[in-house]
Amino acid sequence: MNSSDLHSLRENYIKGGISSEEMPSSPFPKLDEWLQTARAQNIPDSNAMNLATSDQDGVISSRTVLLKGISDQSLQFFTNYHSKKAQDLSQNPQAALTFHWRTLERQINIRGNVKKTSREVSENYFKTRPYHSQIGAWVSKNQSEEVPDRNILESRQTELEARFSSENEVPCPVFWGGYELSPSYIEFWQGRQGRLHDRLCYTLNDGVWTLSRLSP
């Protein structure tokens, strides 16, 4: 694909808009509503969100993770504590999330502070994961580090499956667990015709959410 092909790629957004009058005093009811709508529309990985982090030098990384809970006005995801994202968050706990549902012509952009969940939360969630996902967490102990080839991972998987049979409980690794992002900014984006998109954003100041409309 050349540049001229890219220039011609565009969508005409026609599925409606959002008004300030329909927005609640807190962003979380609308966040839940949009998540439920995406799930009801059978959008694959409707809980997928891009997570952007940066290290102490300001070098930014991004990747897709899955939202696995909303508790006490924080968004939860789980990962390896040796991963690049975990290294970034240990140096800079500020992060950004983006949900994008193309078929709904919607995005939600979120910024906030991130901290680890309690160990109890991590272990309770780990118990709900499928067996092979639990084994996978153990296999990828050294997540984000270079491996010579895939055979090493598959050999490790075989060893762990022998160690932890599917009939027995697989323990949650100490190097694996949850994070929770407490938002200070949440923007609801709805595509509109002519690129005059609706952008309604909530900003948290002294415990109070303020709603404003942004220029597209």
C-alpha positions in Angstrom: 0.0 0.0 0.0 1.4 3.4 -1.0 0.8 6.8 0.4 -1.9 7.6 -2.2 -3.9 4.6 -1.1 -3.7 5.7 2.5 -4.9 9.2 1.6 -8.1 7.7 0.3 -8.9 5.7 3.4 -11.7 7.3 5.4 -15.0 6.5 7.1 -18.2 8.5 7.2 -19.5 8.3 10.8 -23.3 8.2 10.8 -24.4 6.4 14.0 -25.5 9.4 16.0 -24.0 11.7 18.7 -24.0 12.4 22.4 -25.2 15.4 24.2 -24.2 16.9 27.6 -27.8 16.6 28.8 -27.6 12.8 28.6 -24.4 12.5 30.6 -24.5 11.6 34.3 -22.7 13.6 37.1 -20.0 10.8 37.2 -18.5 9.2 34.1 -18.8 5.6 35.4 -22.4 5.0 34.6 -21.8 6.0 31.0 -18.6 4.0 30.9 -20.5 0.9 32.1 -23.3 1.6 29.5 -20.9 1.8 26.6 -19.0 -1.3 27.7 -22.4 -3.2 28.0 -23.4 -2.0 24.6 -20.2 -3.2 23.0 -20.6 -6.6 24.7 -24.3 -6.8 23.6 -23.2 -6.1 20.0 -20.9 -9.2 20.2 -17.8 -7.1 19.4 -14.8 -9.4 19.7 -12.7 -8.5 22.8 -15.1 -5.7 23.7 -13.1 -5.2 26.9 -9.8 -4.7 25.1 -8.1 -1.4 25.8 -4.8 0.1 24.7 -2.5 0.8 27.6 0.1 3.5 27.2 2.9 3.9 29.7 6.3 5.7 29.8 9.5 5.1 31.7 11.4 7.7 33.8 13.0 9.1 30.7 9.7 9.7 29.0 10.0 6.8 26.5 6.5 5.7 25.7 5.2 2.2 25.1 1.8 0.9 24.3 0.0 -2.4 24.0 -3.4 -4.0 24.3 -4.6 -5.4 27.6 -8.1 -6.6 28.8 -10.2 -4.8 31.3 -11.1 -7.4 34.0 -13.0 -5.3 36.5 -14.2 -1.9 37.7 -14.0 -1.5 41.5 -14.1 1.6 43.7 -14.0 3.8 40.5 -10.8 2.1 39.3 -10.2 -0.1 36.2 -8.4 -3.4 36.8 -6.1 -5.3 34.5 -3.7 -8.1 35.2 -0.2 -8.9 34.0 3.3 -10.1 34.7 5.1 -7.9 37.3 8.4 -8.5 35.3 6.9 -7.1 32.1 7.8 -3.9 30.3 4.5 -2.3 31.4 5.2 -3.2 35.0 8.8 -1.7 34.8 7.3 1.5 33.3 4.6 1.8 36.0 7.2 1.3 38.8 9.0 4.4 37.4 6.0 6.4 36.4 2.6 5.4 37.7 0.7 7.7 35.3 -0.9 5.9 32.3 -3.5 6.2 29.6 -6.2 3.8 28.3 -8.2 3.8 25.1 -11.2 1.7 24.2 -12.0 1.7 20.5 -15.2 0.1 19.1 -15.0 0.7 15.4 -18.5 -0.7 14.6 -20.0 1.6 17.2 -17.9 4.6 16.0 -16.9 5.2 19.6 -13.8 5.6 21.7 -13.2 6.2 25.4 -9.9 7.8 26.4 -8.8 7.7 30.0 -5.8 9.0 32.0 -5.0 8.3 35.6 -2.7 7.0 38.3 -1.9 3.3 38.5 -1.1 1.1 41.5 -1.0 -2.7 42.2 -4.2 -4.4 43.5 -4.1 -6.2 46.7 -2.6 -9.7 46.6 -6.1 -11.1 47.5 -7.6 -9.5 44.4 -4.8 -11.0 42.2 -5.2 -14.5 43.6 -9.0 -14.4 43.4 -8.9 -13.4 39.8 -6.1 -15.9 38.9 -8.4 -18.7 40.1 -11.0 -17.8 37.5 -8.6 -18.1 34.6 -8.6 -21.2 32.4 -6.0 -23.9 33.2 -3.8 -23.2 30.2 -3.9 -19.4 30.9 -2.7 -20.2 34.4 0.1 -22.3 33.1 0.9 -19.6 30.5 1.4 -17.1 33.3 4.1 -19.4 34.8 5.7 -20.1 31.5 6.2 -16.4 30.8 7.9 -15.7 34.1 10.5 -13.6 32.3 8.0 -11.7 30.1 9.5 -9.1 27.7 13.0 -10.8 27.9 14.6 -12.3 24.8 14.3 -16.1 24.3 16.4 -18.0 21.8 13.4 -19.9 20.3 9.9 -21.1 20.9 11.0 -24.6 21.9 12.2 -23.3 25.2 8.8 -22.0 26.0 7.0 -25.2 24.9 9.5 -27.3 27.0 8.7 -25.1 30.0 5.0 -25.5 29.4 5.4 -29.3 29.3 7.3 -29.2 32.6 4.7 -27.1 34.3 1.8 -29.1 33.1 3.5 -32.1 34.7 4.0 -30.2 37.9 0.5 -28.7 38.1 -2.0 -31.1 36.8 -5.4 -29.8 35.6 -7.0 -31.6 38.6 -5.1 -29.6 41.1 -5.2 -25.8 41.8 -2.5 -23.9 40.0 -1.1 -21.3 42.5 -0.9 -17.6 41.4 2.7 -16.7 40.8 4.2 -14.1 43.0 5.5 -12.3 39.9 2.0 -12.0 38.5 -1.0 -9.9 39.6 -3.3 -6.9 39.1 -3.1 -3.2 38.6 -5.9 -0.6 39.0 -6.0 2.7 37.3 -7.9 5.5 39.1 -9.0 7.9 36.4 -8.6 11.7 36.7 -9.8 12.2 33.1 -12.3 10.3 31.0 -13.3 11.4 27.5 -16.3 9.9 25.5 -15.8 10.2 21.8 -18.6 9.6 19.2 -17.9 9.9 15.5 -20.0 12.4 13.6 -20.4 13.3 9.9 -17.9 15.7 8.5 -15.4 15.0 11.2 -17.4 17.2 13.7 -17.1 14.5 16.3 -18.6 14.7 19.8 -16.0 14.8 22.5 -17.4 15.0 26.1 -14.8 14.8 28.8 -14.9 14.5 32.6 -12.1 15.9 34.7 -11.6 15.1 38.4 -10.7 18.0 40.7 -10.8 17.7 44.5 -13.0 14.7 44.2 -15.6 16.3 41.9 -16.1 15.5 38.3 -16.5 18.4 35.9 -18.0 17.8 32.4 -17.0 19.8 29.3 -17.2 19.6 25.5 -14.1 19.6 23.5 -13.6 20.8 19.9 -13.2 17.8 17.6 
